[in-house]
Amino acid sequence: MDLNPERELRYAKMLPVTGQEAQASARQARNRYLVRPAGEHDLDAIAEFEVDIARVSFGDEAITDPAFHRRRVAGAVGKAAEITLVAVAADAPDVPLGWAWMSARTNSLTGERYGNFRSLAITGPDRITSQDRAAEATPRLGELLMAAILQAADEAGFTHLSGKVNAANLGMRSLYRAFGFSATHLTMEKRTRQDGPS
């Protein structure tokens, strides 16, 4: 996955503006790509996606050890309260090109079940080998995964969905917006001192 901020901006500009356009793009992607449940055989690829997400979200403070992320995700894949999906090319169903993860949660006050969006990542255009042009395929994979995870959340009966995204991750923010998500909370941070020797 290319973590270049310019690529994030290009990705955000390529995304459809409306939910209807996003759904149409996801339908078009279904001709070349499939979404299937993640399995144990996908864990190494998923761990790499999680490392990419950590780098985008936490920069220099990211945990980039694939073994750490593999262990963390292994606890979710195949579990009843977890929705774990991978996107693959129709002609290469064993090679994950994208990954999405949502966990079931229960509101302690109301008892309502909701979905906590944990991850969504797609491979960079350099790794897409299908007939599709890479620049066009990459947004479609994100839309396809988003549509699939929203359908699974609906089938699970979640009353609402929530997720966090780094403010600088324009691609994911645009994808959230294209599928009807809106910002409701903002986390403010301030570093009061630098770690390490002065």
Summary of the structure (lengths in Angstrom):
residues: 198
radius of gyration: 16.9
end to end distance: 35.1
largest distance: 56.9
contacts: 575
relative contact order: 0.19
helix: 43%
strand: 21%
